[in-house]
Amino acid sequence: MTKVHITIDESVPDDLAEKFLADVEREIYYQDKRESSVALAKLWWFLFVGTLGAAAMYWTVYGSILLLRAVYMYLKSI
């Protein structure tokens, strides 16, 4: 939540001050929503990339084991 301290001079008409405060409040609300959307998008991106990385590591290890097994079987047959 964004906190803002605003001081409006007494010479400013009330209707103009209320409109200004409403605009500021609306802008802060939408800014907070944008920031939360960006944070959620980053979270999903890191989960996606992490999953791909984990899958790549798994297949690298699994492929290495298969390759070593094939070499062992070949050497055993000689």
Secondary structure, DSSP 8 states (H G I E B T S, - for coil): ---------TTS-HHHHHHHHHHHHHHHHHHHHHHHHHHHHHHHHHHHHHHHHHHHHHHHHHHHHHHHHHHHHHHHH-
